């Protein structure tokens, strides 16, 4: 899996904690956001750098962090085929993958503690679309994914 990570100033400390965990686990990633606090990139620059690279397949998934997670989510979701979800819990991080096939996990550095951010990262990276769901729900969500794509196609085409 090709993974990108990025943050603005408000998400920097959480991002650095997650990077340390990923490095410790041998997970390869590229940091495309603020890499030091002397050269800060705003949330909209970080998200508009990463989201198109998820859109075009350069990266399979990404983790973006700003103050609340909302800003990077809003910007990322402007790109067709990008499904960015702002999460504040372990359950949400897992289910955004299982239910929505999200490809960008967004978190808030003001909201999510480093330990929780690492657990959320594990859940996001370790969960596949439809994983651990009942057969009827898998059928429903597979259909729903196609219907959402039709909505998206109508907007972007």
C-alpha positions in Angstrom: 0.0 0.0 0.0 1.3 3.4 -0.9 0.5 5.9 1.9 0.8 9.7 2.2 0.5 11.7 5.4 0.4 15.4 5.9 -0.6 18.1 8.3 -0.7 21.8 8.9 0.7 23.4 12.1 -2.3 22.4 14.2 -1.9 18.7 13.3 1.9 18.6 13.3 2.4 17.0 16.7 -0.2 14.3 16.1 1.3 13.6 12.7 4.8 13.3 14.1 3.5 10.7 16.6 1.8 8.7 13.8 4.9 8.9 11.7 7.0 7.5 14.5 4.5 4.6 14.9 4.5 3.9 11.1 8.3 4.0 11.0 8.5 1.7 13.9 6.2 -0.7 12.2 8.1 -0.6 8.9 5.2 1.1 7.0 6.4 3.2 4.1 4.9 6.6 3.7 5.6 10.1 2.3 5.1 13.2 4.4 3.6 15.8 2.0 2.6 18.3 4.6 4.3 20.6 7.1 7.7 18.9 7.9 8.9 21.5 10.3 7.3 24.3 12.2 9.5 27.0 10.5 7.9 26.2 7.1 4.2 25.7 7.8 1.8 24.7 5.1 -1.9 25.7 5.6 -4.5 22.9 5.7 -5.9 23.7 2.3 -2.5 23.5 0.7 -1.7 20.1 2.3 -5.1 18.7 1.4 -4.9 20.0 -2.2 -1.5 18.5 -2.5 -2.4 15.0 -1.2 -6.0 14.5 -2.5 -5.1 14.7 -6.2 -2.4 12.1 -5.6 -4.9 9.8 -4.1 -7.3 10.6 -6.9 -4.8 9.6 -9.6 -3.6 6.4 -7.8 -0.1 7.6 -6.8 -1.2 6.9 -3.2 -3.8 4.3 -2.2 -4.6 6.0 1.1 -3.7 9.0 3.1 -3.9 10.5 6.6 -4.4 14.2 6.9 -4.4 16.2 10.1 -5.4 19.8 10.8 -6.9 21.3 13.9 -10.3 19.5 13.8 -9.9 17.3 10.7 -12.8 19.1 9.1 -10.7 21.5 6.9 -8.6 18.8 5.3 -11.7 16.7 4.8 -13.7 19.5 3.1 -10.8 20.3 0.7 -10.0 16.6 0.0 -13.6 15.8 -0.9 -13.5 18.3 -3.7 -11.6 15.7 -5.8 -13.6 13.0 -7.6 -12.9 9.6 -6.2 -11.5 10.9 -3.0 -13.5 9.9 0.1 -12.1 11.7 3.1 -13.7 11.3 6.5 -13.0 13.3 9.6 -12.9 10.9 12.5 -12.6 11.3 16.3 -12.9 7.7 17.4 -11.4 4.3 16.8 -14.8 3.0 15.7 -15.3 5.8 13.2 -11.8 5.2 11.7 -12.6 1.5 11.3 -16.1 1.9 9.9 -15.2 4.7 7.4 -13.2 2.0 5.7 -15.6 -0.9 6.1 -18.8 1.0 5.2 -17.6 3.9 3.0 -14.4 2.6 1.6 -12.8 5.9 2.6 -9.3 6.5 1.2 -8.3 9.4 3.4 -8.5 9.5 7.2 -8.7 13.0 8.6 -8.1 13.8 12.2 -7.9 16.8 14.5 -4.7 17.6 16.3 -6.7 19.7 18.8 -9.1 16.7 19.4 -7.3 13.4 19.0 -4.6 12.4 21.5 -1.4 10.8 20.0 -2.3 7.3 21.4 -5.8 7.5 20.0 -4.4 8.7 16.6 -2.1 5.7 16.4 -5.0 3.3 17.2 -7.2 5.1 14.6 -4.4 4.8 12.1 -4.1 1.0 12.8 -7.8 0.6 12.3 -7.9 2.7 9.1 -5.0 0.9 7.5 -6.0 -2.6 8.8 -9.6 -2.5 7.6 -10.9 -3.3 4.1 -14.1 -2.3 2.5 -17.0 -4.6 3.7 -14.7 -6.3 6.3 -16.6 -8.0 9.2 -20.0 -7.0 7.9 -23.1 -9.2 7.5 -23.8 -10.5 4.0 -26.9 -8.4 3.5 -25.0 -5.3 4.5 -22.2 -6.1 2.1 -24.7 -6.3 -0.7 -26.4 -3.1 0.3 -23.1 -1.2 0.6 -21.7 -2.6 -2.7 -24.8 -1.2 -4.4 -24.6 2.0 -2.4 -21.0 2.5 -3.6 -22.2 2.3 -7.2 -25.0 4.7 -6.6 -22.6 7.2 -4.9 -20.4 6.9 -8.0 -23.3 7.8 -10.2 -24.0 10.9 -8.1 -20.3 11.8 -8.3 -20.2 11.2 -12.1 -23.2 13.5 -12.5 -21.4 16.3 -10.6 -18.0 16.0 -12.3 -18.8 15.1 -15.8 
